[in-house]
């Protein structure tokens, strides 16, 4: 395990109070080699100048925020594996997903105590900075090169070396890809399932399982895994990928209610309101007693500046579920606005 005093740390942030608190905690934990930058651009310059062992960056900063710095680092071959921690005063589930996709190692939500910080840094020190993990990453890189060139058996040997050290969803996904290419579908499915057990939000692995089930002629299982992949893409606001998945489901089963509703959500977010309404209405033809679809339709009508149709939809939602408080609130807001007018 790396010794704290030997690790160079880049501490970046515009919030002077949080920055000082973090520096004090780091010092108490034995980290002495700390350099500070007071905004994103100077933080990026600092990182390039000192090549730190760990970066701690504030998320919300003008000009260049923490995620922007993180993305630059992950694209730089010299910095791509440098542990990166984001600190912030507030965060949403969407933010967590965005940070994870960008390659963050940990998120620190203020206020946090020194024990929490120590735990995060210890895990990074024991895992990310260890020689064994670095060696595993080299095997991973070799495996990917061999896989891309079609040398599947040699790639599998490299991936086995990785799995001897750490459980990696990406490695299991790549093994699944190779097994699929070799026509060994049972082994491929087992690898993809392992990938999703490690990372339950691994949409590509669910999609890969669906493709195998389609080849095997099992449309029910294919639809199940396509739905899981589509829901993850939708939650991550990867609308183009989600739309493609949901349209695949409709080819398998045109009467899938959730798909029309999900497409409606996508189109509404893209400001394609007429398309959203059309899909909500298709969903209601299949199941007219789903209050959530009526509610979503009402919101789309509001986006079209059609309060009368919105009111009708919210009333339908309430007739199905009288305890649907959000729909009641929207209805009351429309009635209040009409009184003012």
N, C-alpha and C positions, 0 to 999 in steps of 0.2 A: 504494500500500500504506500502511495506517495505521502511524504511528510509535508504537513501544511506549510512550514517555513520555506520549503523548496519550490512551492507552486507560485507562479506569477499570476496575479489576478487583475483583470481589467474591470473596474467598477464604473458604470456609465449611468448617468441620470441627471435630470434637471431639478428634481425635488431635493433641495439641500438637506432638509430634515431627515428624510428617509435615507438619503445617501450617507449622511453622517452616522445614523443608527446602524446601517449595514457595515460601514467601515469599523465601527467600534466593536460590533459582534465578531467580525472576521478577525480583528486583532486579538480579542479574548480567546478565540479558538486556535490561535497560533499562526495565523496567516499574516506575515509581515511584509511580503513583497506585493503591495497593493498600489496600483496607479489609477488615477481618477480622471474621467472626462465629464464635462458638465452638459454635454448635449450629444445628439446622435452623430453629426458629421465629425466632430472631434473624437468621439468614441471610436468610429470606424478607423480614423487615422491612428489612434492609439493602438488598436488591435493589430493593424498592419505593421506598426513600428516595433512593438514589444513581443509579438507572437505569444500571447498569454496561455497559461495552462487551463484557465477557467475564465469565462466572461459572465459577469452579472450585470444585466441591463434593465433599466426601467422600460416598461412597455410604452406608455403614452408620453411621447416627446414630439415637439414641433420639428419640422423639416425632415427628420429621419427618425422613425420610432424603432422600438426594439425588434419588432418582427422584420422590418426592412434590413436592419443590421444582420439579423440571424440568416435571412435569405442570402445576403451577400457572402456570409461566411460559408454557408453550405454549398455555394457554387465555386468557392475557391479551393483548389486541391490542397493547399497548405493549411487551410483552416477548417476543412469540412468536418473533421472529427473532434474539433475543440468543444468541450462541454460548455453549454450555454444555458444560463438560468435567467428567466424573466421575472421581474418583480412589479407588482401593480397593486393599486388600492381596491380595485373591483374587477370582476371578470364574469363572463357569461359562458354557457355551455358551448356556444358557437366559437367564442374566443379560444376555449380549450382545444377544440378540434382544429382550428386554424393554426394554433401554435404547435400542436402535435404534428400536423402535416408539414410544417416548416422545419421540423427537426429539433424542437426544444428538448432539453434534458429534464428540466423541472420548472415549475411555476411557483413563485412565492407571493402569496396574497397578504398584503398588510391588513391588520397587524399580525406579525408572527414573532415567535420567541427564538432565543438562541438555540434551544434544544432542537427545534424544527429545522433551523438552518444547518446545524451540525449534522443531523440525520441525512439531509439531502446531499451535503458535501461529502459525507463519509461514503455514501453509496456510489457517488461519482468517482471518488478516489479509489475505492476498492474495485470498481468495475471498469469504468470508462478509461481510467488512467493506468490500468494494470497492463504489464507486458503480455499476459496471456490473452487479454481481450484484443489488444492491438494485433497479435498474431492471428487471432480468429478473423479479424477484419481483412487481413491480407488474404486468407483462404477464401473469404467471401468474394473479394474482388477477382481472384483467379477463377473461382467457380463461375462468376458472371461472364467473364471473358470467354471461358471454354463453352459455356452454354450458348452464347451468342454465335459462336463459330460452329455449333452443331456437334461438339465433342462431349456428348452427354455423359458417357461413363466416367471420363476424367473429371467432369464438373461434379458428378455425384461424390467422387472421392474427396474433393475439396469441401463440399458441403458437409460431409460426415465429420471432417476435422472441425468445422465451425460448431456443429451440434455437440461435439465432445466438450465444448467450453460453455456454450450458451444456447438457450432456447430462442430461436429467431423465427418470427412469423414469415418474414421475407424469404428465409432459406427454405422453409417448408413449402411456401408458395412456388418457389423455383423448382423444387423437387417435384411438386405436383405437375408443373408445366412440362418437365422432362418426361415424367411417366405418361402424361397424356400424349406427348409426341411419339412415345414408344408403343402406344396402344395398350398400356397396362393401367386400365381404368380403375380397378379396385385400389391399387397402390396410389394412384393419383388422387382419388377421393379421400383416402386416409390422410395424405399429406395436406390437402386443402383444408380438411376438417381440423387438423392440428394447427394450421395457421390461424383459423378463426377462433380456436380455443385460446390461443395466446393473445390475439387481437380481435375482439368481437366486432370491431368496426372495419374489418378488412373486406371492403366491398368487392375488390377484384377476385378474391378467393371464392366468395359466394357465387359470383358470375361464372367463374371457371367450373364450379360444381354443376351449375345449371347447364352449361354447355355439354358437359359429359353426360348428364341425364338425358339431354335431348338426343345425343348420339345413341344412347341406349334405348331410346323410345319411351322413356318414362316422363311424360309431360307434366304429371302432377308434381313430382319432385323438382322438375325443372322450373315450374312456375313458383314453387315455394322459395327456391333459392334466388330466383330473379327478383321476387318481391323483397327479399331481405337486402339484396344489393341495391335495388332502387330506393328503398326507404333510407338507407345509409347515405346514398348520394344526395337525396332530397334534404336530409338533415344537415348535410355539409354544404348545402346550397350549391352543389355541383349540378346545375339544372340541365345542362346539355346531356351529361351522362345519365342522369335520372330519366330524362325524357326518352332517350334511346332504349333504356331498360323497360320502361312502362309500355312502350309501343311494342316491344317484343312480347310482353305478357299478353297484350291485346290480340296479337296474332294467334297465340295459343288458346286464349279464352276471351272472346269479345264481351262476355257478361261479367267481367271482374269489376265490382263496384269500386274497390279501393283505388284501382288504377285511374279511373276517370276522375275521382276526387283528387288524387295526387297530381294528375296532369293539370287539373284546375288550379291547384296551389302553385304549381310551377308557372303557368301562364299568367296568373295574377301577379306574381312577383316580377315577372318580365314585362308587366303592364300590357299584356295581350288580353285585355279584359273580355272581349267578345269570345275568344277561344276558351277562356276560363269558364265563362257562363255556359257555353255549349257543352263542356265536359261535365260540369256540375249537373246540368239538366239530364245528360245521358246517365249519370250515376243515379239520379232520382227516378228515372224510368225503371231501373232495375230494382231499386229499393227506395220507395217513397217515404219510408218511415225512419230514415236516418236523420236525426235532428242536426248532426254536425254538418252534413252536406247542405241542408237548408240554411244553416248559419253561414257557411262559406259562400253560398250563392248570394245571400243578403249582403255580405261585405263586398262582393264583386259588383252588385248593383249600386252600392254606395259609391264605389270607385267610378262608375259610369254616371254619377250624379243623377241617379234615378231612385229617390228616397221612397217613392210609393211601392215600387217592386221590392225594394229592400225591406220595407216594413212588412210586406206580405210574406216574405221569406222568414223573417224573424218570428212572426206570429205562427207560422207553420212549425218552426223549431220548438216554440213554447207549447204549442198544442200537443206535441209528441212528448216533450219533457218540460213540465211546468216549473221545474227547479233549475232550468238552464239560465242561471243568473246573468251570464255575459250577454246572451241574446236579449234578455229583459232590459239590460242596461242600454243596449244599442237601440232597442225599440223606444225606450223612454227618451233617449237623446234625439231621435228623429221627431217624436211628438213635441218635445220642448222647442226644437228648432222651428217647427211649423207654427207654434203659438207666437214665437217672436216675429216670424215673417208676417 
